[in-house]
Amino acid sequence: MIKKFLILFNVLFCVAANGAQFQTNAKSVYLFDYDSGAVIVEKNADKLMPPSSMLKLMTLTVLFDAIKSGDLKMDDLLTVSENANYKNPLWYPASKMCLITGQKITVRDAILGIIVLSAGDASVTVAEKLGKTENAFTDLMTKKARAIGMEKSTFGNASGLPHENNLMTSRELGILAKYIIDEYPDIYPMFATKRFEFEDAKTDWCRDWTRTHTLNYNKLLFSMSGADGLKTGHTDDGGYGMVASSKIGGRRLIGVINGFHGRGHDVLADEMKKLLNHGYKTTQTKVFFHAGEDITEIPVWYGRYPTVTATVKENVAITLPKDETLKNIRVLARFYEPITAPVKKGQEIGEIVIEKNGDVVKRIPMVAKNKVRKIQFIGRIIKNISVLLGVK
């Protein structure tokens, strides 16, 4: 086999200088580029902290999996237990939809209630549907977290109410946000919902509650163009937190703030807006290939097709400081030629290498976009003879 290098891009960047640092009183901050994964700002990003209602993103992720698999549908009904009854003292100071025991709500309303109203009672209702008990549901949350690379986070309930086991890092909240955007493209737009009025309140008190509690706690949706999610949180001890995403000019950034002590969700949104704008103003990203895009054709030995299409599972991109003049950014496809059939779809068949001034700055696996079956024994003999005779 012959190792092959295919130069895909030679690029030159010359950008304006801007070296400002981001300052915040938040205990933990994490900002990264969605396409490249490059970290732009981090402060105590790996410190385990109470996530408050940001934890509900994991509750939703387990629910989204059930929808994606077909186990649940948006119009399916969930039954409210005594644990989720708004009269339970647990919910008196907490955000809620105002549910009562025996009430049935749709999956769609539960999702909107959790996203917009940060409804803890809806979170418990979801947990008991999928896990039978809320405690058992936390095992599902942990299993899912580990499966997507969240190695530190632990969960004590589905709502984010104070519990000794409710601990997450800002980096892992960022991992979770990206996963939601990637894996549930049909559901993710619900995170941009600015207002939700639950129309099935069962008591006079709840009808008054639902009329006055309709706006999303994520005030960034109202103040920043391009903001489209995800979730806020607040406890008296832990302060304010937010996981946010915005897309401006085709570029998406994801930011996490936790342990911020400000006066309300509007001030929190202002702080997140400053963080995201800092990322847009001080860095820029170049995307070379998007996930699933055709990159090159690689010859296949003994295959029913002469070549296999190479692609990538993740975007091939780099993020660069705007105060840096960069020369000789080179993107190469590296593979062995030919590849021997059979080739499975998704099989790793090479890599994309990004170099700056000759030094490797990033590697991304290159995979087969399609499968190529092996030709039969007689066909392989004919192929060998043709090679010996110099016939293509």
C-alpha positions in Angstrom: 0.0 0.0 0.0 1.2 3.5 -0.8 0.6 6.4 1.6 -1.0 9.3 -0.2 -1.2 12.9 0.6 -3.7 15.1 -1.3 -3.5 18.8 -0.7 -7.0 20.2 -0.5 -6.5 23.8 0.5 -3.7 26.3 0.8 -5.0 29.4 2.5 -3.7 32.8 3.7 -5.3 34.8 6.5 -4.6 38.4 7.3 -6.8 39.8 10.0 -7.1 42.9 12.2 -5.7 43.0 15.7 -7.9 42.7 18.8 -6.4 41.2 21.9 -9.1 42.1 24.6 -9.7 39.6 27.3 -13.2 38.7 28.7 -13.8 39.8 32.3 -16.7 38.4 34.4 -17.6 37.8 38.0 -19.1 34.5 37.2 -17.4 31.5 38.9 -17.3 29.5 35.8 -17.4 30.4 32.1 -16.9 28.4 28.9 -17.2 29.6 25.3 -16.4 27.6 22.2 -16.9 27.5 18.5 -19.6 25.0 17.3 -17.8 24.0 14.0 -14.2 23.7 15.1 -14.7 22.9 18.8 -12.0 25.5 19.6 -12.2 27.0 23.1 -12.4 30.8 23.1 -12.9 31.5 26.8 -12.7 29.2 29.8 -12.7 29.9 33.5 -13.0 27.0 35.9 -14.6 25.1 33.0 -14.0 21.7 34.6 -15.1 22.6 38.1 -18.2 20.6 39.3 -20.9 23.1 40.4 -24.7 22.9 41.0 -26.2 23.5 37.6 -29.7 24.4 38.9 -32.3 24.3 36.1 -29.6 23.9 33.4 -29.7 20.3 34.5 -33.1 20.0 32.8 -31.1 19.9 29.5 -30.2 16.3 30.4 -33.8 15.5 31.3 -34.8 16.7 27.9 -32.1 14.8 26.2 -33.4 11.5 27.6 -36.9 12.5 26.5 -35.7 13.5 23.0 -34.1 10.0 22.7 -37.5 8.4 23.4 -39.1 10.6 20.7 -36.3 9.9 18.2 -36.6 6.2 18.7 -40.4 6.3 18.3 -41.1 5.2 21.9 -43.0 8.5 22.5 -44.7 11.0 20.2 -45.4 14.7 20.7 -49.1 14.1 21.2 -48.7 11.3 23.6 -50.1 11.9 27.1 -48.2 11.9 30.3 -49.9 11.4 33.7 -49.0 13.7 36.6 -48.4 12.1 39.9 -48.6 13.4 43.5 -44.8 14.1 43.3 -45.4 16.7 40.5 -48.5 18.2 42.1 -48.0 22.0 42.4 -49.4 21.8 46.0 -46.4 19.7 46.9 -44.3 22.1 49.2 -41.3 21.2 47.0 -42.7 23.3 44.2 -43.8 26.3 46.2 -40.7 28.4 45.5 -39.8 26.6 42.2 -40.6 27.2 38.5 -43.6 25.2 37.4 -46.4 24.6 34.9 -48.8 24.3 37.8 -49.9 20.7 37.4 -52.2 18.6 39.6 -52.3 14.9 40.4 -54.0 12.8 37.7 -53.8 15.5 35.1 -52.6 14.5 31.6 -50.4 16.6 29.5 -48.9 16.1 26.1 -45.3 15.5 25.5 -45.2 18.7 23.5 -46.5 20.8 26.3 -44.1 19.1 28.7 -41.2 20.1 26.5 -42.3 23.7 26.1 -43.0 23.9 29.8 -39.5 22.7 30.7 -37.8 24.9 28.0 -39.8 28.1 28.5 -41.2 28.0 32.0 -38.4 25.8 33.5 -41.1 23.6 34.8 -39.8 21.3 37.5 -43.2 19.6 37.8 -43.1 18.7 34.1 -39.6 17.4 34.5 -40.7 15.0 37.3 -43.7 13.9 35.1 -41.3 13.1 32.2 -38.9 11.3 34.6 -41.6 9.1 36.0 -42.9 8.2 32.5 -39.5 7.1 31.3 -37.9 5.8 34.5 -40.9 4.7 36.5 -39.4 6.7 39.4 -37.4 9.9 39.4 -34.5 8.2 41.2 -34.4 5.5 38.5 -34.5 8.2 35.8 -31.3 9.7 37.2 -29.6 6.4 36.2 -30.8 7.0 32.7 -29.4 10.5 32.8 -26.1 9.3 34.0 -25.9 6.6 31.4 -26.7 9.1 28.6 -24.1 11.6 30.0 -21.3 9.0 29.9 -22.3 7.9 26.4 -21.8 11.4 25.0 -18.5 12.1 26.8 -19.7 13.8 30.0 -17.5 11.9 32.5 -17.9 14.1 35.6 -21.6 15.1 35.8 -23.8 13.5 38.4 -27.6 13.8 38.9 -29.8 13.6 42.0 -33.1 14.6 40.4 -34.7 15.6 37.1 -35.5 19.2 38.0 -32.3 20.7 39.1 -33.6 21.6 42.5 -30.8 21.6 45.1 -29.4 18.1 45.7 -26.0 17.0 46.7 -25.6 14.8 43.6 -26.6 17.6 41.1 -23.2 18.6 39.9 -22.1 19.5 36.4 -19.1 21.3 34.8 -19.5 24.2 32.3 -17.5 22.2 29.8 -19.9 19.3 30.0 -22.9 21.6 29.8 -21.3 22.8 26.5 -20.9 19.2 25.3 -24.5 18.6 26.1 -25.7 21.7 24.2 -23.8 20.8 21.1 -25.1 17.2 21.3 -28.7 18.5 21.4 -28.2 20.8 18.4 -26.5 18.0 16.4 -28.8 15.1 17.3 -32.3 16.6 17.4 -32.5 19.1 14.5 -36.3 18.8 14.3 -36.8 19.5 18.0 -34.0 22.0 18.7 -36.0 25.0 17.3 -38.4 24.7 20.3 -35.6 26.2 22.4 -36.1 29.5 20.6 -39.8 29.7 21.8 -40.2 33.1 23.6 -43.6 32.6 25.0 -45.7 29.6 26.1 -49.1 29.8 27.8 -50.2 26.5 29.2 -53.9 26.3 28.4 -55.0 23.3 30.5 -54.7 24.7 34.0 -57.1 22.9 36.3 -57.6 25.4 39.3 -58.3 29.1 39.6 -55.0 29.6 41.2 -53.2 27.8 38.4 -55.1 29.8 35.7 -53.9 33.0 37.3 -50.4 31.5 37.4 -50.3 30.5 33.8 -51.5 33.9 32.6 -48.7 35.7 34.4 -45.9 33.1 33.7 -45.6 32.8 30.0 -42.2 34.3 28.9 -39.0 32.4 28.5 -36.5 32.9 31.3 -33.8 33.0 28.6 -33.9 36.7 28.1 -31.1 36.5 25.5 -33.8 35.4 23.0 -35.3 38.9 23.3 -32.0 40.9 23.3 -29.6 39.3 20.9 -30.2 38.6 17.2 -29.2 35.0 16.3 -29.8 33.6 19.8 -31.8 30.4 19.6 -31.4 28.5 22.9 -30.9 26.9 25.3 -31.6 27.1 29.1 -31.1 29.2 32.2 -30.9 28.3 35.9 -30.9 30.0 39.3 -30.6 29.1 43.0 -30.0 31.5 45.9 -26.7 29.7 46.8 -25.4 29.0 43.3 -26.4 32.2 41.6 -27.4 32.5 38.0 -26.4 30.3 35.1 -27.1 30.0 31.4 -26.3 27.7 28.5 -26.7 29.7 25.3 -26.2 29.3 21.6 -26.3 31.9 18.9 -25.7 31.8 15.1 -24.6 35.0 13.4 -23.4 35.1 9.8 -23.5 31.4 9.5 -21.2 31.0 12.6 -22.5 29.3 15.8 -21.0 29.9 19.2 -22.0 28.1 22.4 -21.5 29.7 25.8 -21.9 28.6 29.4 -22.0 30.8 32.5 -22.5 29.5 36.0 -22.2 31.0 39.5 -23.0 34.5 38.2 -24.3 36.9 40.9 -26.4 39.6 39.2 -29.8 41.0 39.6 -32.1 38.8 37.6 -32.3 37.0 34.3 -32.0 40.2 32.2 -28.6 41.0 33.7 -27.6 37.4 33.2 -28.6 37.7 29.5 -26.5 40.9 29.2 -23.5 39.0 30.6 -24.0 36.1 28.1 -24.4 38.6 25.3 -21.1 40.2 26.2 -19.5 36.7 26.2 -20.8 35.7 22.8 -20.0 39.0 21.2 -16.5 38.8 22.6 -16.1 35.5 20.7 -17.5 36.9 17.5 -15.3 40.1 17.7 -12.0 38.5 18.7 -12.0 35.2 16.7 -13.0 33.9 13.3 -13.6 30.4 12.0 -12.8 28.8 8.6 -14.9 25.7 7.7 -13.2 23.6 5.1 -15.7 20.7 5.0 -19.1 20.1 6.6 -20.0 16.7 8.1 -21.2 14.3 5.3 -19.7 16.4 2.5 -17.8 14.6 -0.3 -14.1 15.1 0.0 -12.3 12.8 -2.4 -12.5 9.4 -4.1 -10.1 6.7 -2.9 -9.3 3.7 -5.0 -10.6 0.3 -3.8 -8.8 -3.0 -4.4 -11.0 -6.0 -5.2 -14.1 -3.8 -4.9 -17.3 -3.9 -6.9 -16.8 -0.2 -7.4 -13.4 1.2 -8.3 -13.5 3.9 -5.6 -15.1 4.9 -2.3 -16.2 8.4 -1.4 -14.4 9.8 1.6 -16.2 12.1 4.0 -16.1 13.2 7.7 -18.5 12.8 10.6 -17.7 16.2 12.0 -17.0 19.6 10.4 -13.4 20.3 9.4 -12.7 23.8 10.7 -10.3 25.9 12.7 -10.8 29.0 14.8 -8.2 31.7 14.6 -7.6 34.8 16.7 -8.3 38.0 14.8 -5.1 39.6 16.2 -2.9 37.1 14.5 -1.6 37.0 10.9 -1.6 33.4 9.8 0.2 32.1 6.7 0.4 28.8 5.0 -2.6 27.0 6.5 -2.7 23.7 4.6 -5.4 21.1 4.6 -4.5 17.6 3.5 -6.3 14.3 3.0 -4.1 11.4 4.1 -4.9 7.8 3.2 -3.5 4.5 2.0 -4.0 3.7 -1.6 -5.6 1.4 -2.5 -8.1 0.3 0.2 -8.9 -3.4 0.1 -12.6 -4.3 -0.1 -14.9 -4.9 1.6 -15.3 -1.3 2.8 -18.0 -0.6 5.4 -20.0 2.6 5.5 -18.5 4.8 8.2 -15.2 2.8 8.2 -12.2 5.0 9.0 -10.1 5.2 5.8 -7.8 8.1 6.4 -7.6 11.5 8.0 -7.8 15.2 7.3 -4.7 17.0 8.6 -4.6 20.8 9.1 -1.2 22.3 9.2 0.0 25.8 10.1 3.5 26.6 8.9 4.2 22.9 8.5 3.0 22.0 12.1 0.0 19.8 12.6 -2.7 21.7 14.4 -5.7 19.4 14.0 -6.5 15.9 12.8 -10.0 14.6 11.8 -10.8 11.0 10.9 -11.9 10.5 7.3 -14.6 7.8 6.8 -16.2 5.9 3.9 -19.5 7.6 2.8 -20.7 4.4 1.2 -20.0 0.7 1.4 -18.1 -1.2 -1.3 -18.6 -5.0 -1.4 -15.8 -7.3 -2.4 -15.9 -8.9 -5.9 -16.1 -12.7 -6.1 -13.1 -15.1 -6.3 -13.1 -15.3 -10.1 -13.3 -11.5 -10.3 -10.2 -11.2 -8.1 -8.3 -13.6 -10.3 -9.2 -11.5 -13.4 -8.2 -8.4 -11.5 -4.8 -9.9 -10.6 -4.1 -10.9 -14.2 -5.1 -7.5 -15.5 -2.6 -5.9 -13.0 0.2 -8.2 -14.2 -0.6 -7.4 -17.8 -0.7 -3.7 -17.0 -4.4 -3.4 -18.0 -6.5 -1.0 -16.0 
